[in-house]
C-alpha cells in the first residue's frame, strides 16, 4: 500500500518536517504511530495503520542528518 508521495527525506536536525497524511494516495484512511521528529540525527521507522477494510500496515523510514558546521577564518592563526 502506498501511503504518501509527500515524503521528502533526508531532513536535518531541527528542520520542520512534513505532516504525515491520514489518507493514503489510494484512499485508505489510517493513522501514523508518531509525527516525524527531527530532534536528533538517525533513521526512524514510522508505521501507518489503516482503519478498517482489508488494507495492511505500511512503514516508512525517515532519515535525519546532523547539521553541517561551517567555519569562517577571519585572519591568520596566531600561536
PyMOL commands that set and color helices and strands:
alter all, ss='L'
color gray80, all
select strands_A, chain A and resi 11-12+30-32+42-50+58-65
alter strands_A, ss='S'
color yellow, strands_A
deselect
rebuild
show_as cartoon
